[in-house]
């Protein structure tokens, strides 16, 4: 694992968290929340964006979706020997013709990774063919991790044939009361009908 092997690991992580150097740290693992934010931010600092194609948070999101939902054998870092391949493979059921089912499964996925907070579908924007989702009861303190949630949904959609472009519209990392994303869908009869069925969102 990159953080465990990094020469400056003890500078990147407070002493009380050095215990995590004794075992592999997983991007999708379960840790006390306050520890997790420190560890994941430190791990991001050890990674060269150029080596992962740009935004490290997008890389982590794609890796997690491809491994956990897509069942692909991918590793987050050079020392990642975890065996979580396809742990949420049943979430890949469905098709591009059922965007409603996709978004309902996406809301349930939150609880597979977190034991607090709730992800809700709150409405649609017909002008952008967008679905607005809101996370309540959970504070994300890192701006990159808020983006990661949208990136994850983009990759999840790609795995089942739904083209999505996600944008952060509210963020607890910048002082908002909740996190919110608009997921813009490629226009098809199925996606337009789904967005039309949702309560219209006003800016």
N, C-alpha and C positions, 0 to 999 in steps of 0.2 A: 504494500500500500504506500502511495507516494508520501503521505504525511509522516508515516512511521519511519520511512527511510530517509526523510529529508534532513540534511545536516543542521538546519536551523529550527528543527521541530520544537525544541524547548524554548525558543524565542517566540514562536508562533502561537504556542498553547500554554496557558497558565499551569503552574506546577500541580494544582489539584486535579488536572485532567490528564496528567502524564500516564495515568493508569491505562488509558486507551491505547497507548503504544504497545501494550503487551498482547493485544488481540487485533485482528483485522477490523477496520472501520468501514462500514458499508453505507453508501449514499442512501439506500432505502432501508437501513437498519433502524431499530427502535432504541432510542436513547432518551434520558431525561431532557426535556425541551431546552432548558438553559444551557446544558452541555452541548446539545446538538448544534445550536446556532454558532457557538464558538468553534466547534470542530469543522463544520462544513465551510465556514468562512476561511478558516486556516487552510483547509484542503484546497480551496479555490486559489488561494494565493500561491500555492506551490506549482500550479499548472500554467504552462505557456499557452495563451489563447491560440497562437499560430499553430501549435501542434494538434489542436482539436478542432480546427476549422473556424475559429472565431470566438464567439461568446461561450465561455466555459459553462455557464448555466444552461444554455441551449444544449450543449454536449451532454450534460448530466441528464437532462430531461429526455433526450432521444435515447440515450443508453438505457434509462430506466424503463421506458415504454417498450423498447425493442426486446429487452430481456424479460420483463415481468409479464407483459401482455403478448408480445410477439413470439416469445419462446426462443429467441435467438441467443446464441452463445456469445455474449459480448462482455467485456470487462470495463469497469469504470476507470481503473488505473492499472499500472503495470503489475502491481502486487495483489490485485483483487482476485481471490480464488473462491469467491462465494458461489453457492450453488442454489440460486433463487430462480433459475431459468424457468419461465412459464408459470410462475406461481399464481398469476392472475389471468391465465390463458383463457378461462371461460368468459372474460370480459370482451374477448375478440369476436364473440358470436354476434351476428347481425350483419347488416349490409348498408351500402351507401344509399339504398332506397328507404331506409328507416332512420332518419336523423333524430326523430323523437326518442326512439329506443337508445340510440347512441348517447344522447345527452343525459338521459335518465341513468344509464350505466355510469357515465362520467361522474354524476353526483354521488353515486354509491362508492366509487373508487376512493374518494377522499378518506372514508372510514377504514379502508384497507391499509392506509399508510399512517393515519393519525387517530388518536383516541379522543380528541376533542375537536370542536368546531363542526360546522355544517355547511356544505356547498349547495346552493339553491339556484334554480333557473328563475330569474325574476322578470324576464320580458324579452321582447324582440324589437329590432329596428328594421323596418321594411326597406328604408332607403339604402341601407348598407347590407341587407340580408344577414343581419347579425343577431346572435343570441347572447344575452347578457346574463352572466352568472356572478353570484355574490357569495363570499365566504364570511360567515358570521360566527362569533364565539371563538375566534382564534386570531391572535395577533402575530403576523409575520414581521420581524424587525429588519429583515435584510431585503433591499430592493431587488437584488438579483434573484432571490428565491421566489419573489412575487412573479417576476417574469417567467421563471422556471415552470410555474403552474400552467401558464398559457402555452409555453413551448411543449409541455407534456401532452396537452390536449391536441395540439397540432399533429404530433407524431402518432398519438393514439388514433386520430382520425385517418391519417395516411395509411395506417396498418389495415383499416377496413374499407378504404376507398372514399373517404370524405375529405374534401380539401378545405382546410381551415386556416385562417390568419388571425392570430390573437393579439389583442392590444390591452394593456393594463389601463383601466380608467379610474380606479381608486386604489390606494395602497396604504396600509397601516405603517409601512416603512417610511412614508412621507407625512404621517400625521392624520390620515383619514381614519374614520371610525371602523372601517371594514375594507376588505379587498374586493375588487370587482374587475371583471374582464369582459370585453366584447369579443366574441368569436365570430368573425365574418366568414360566411359560407360561400363557396362557389355556387353560382345560381343554377339550380336545376328545378324541375317541377316539384320534386320532393322537398328540397330545402326551402323553397319559397312558400310552399303550403305550410310547412312547419312553423316558419317565422311568422307567417300570417295568423297562425292559431294562438300565438303567445300574446300576453298583454302588451300593448305598444309602450315603448319606453320614451320618456321625454327627457331632453337634456336639461 
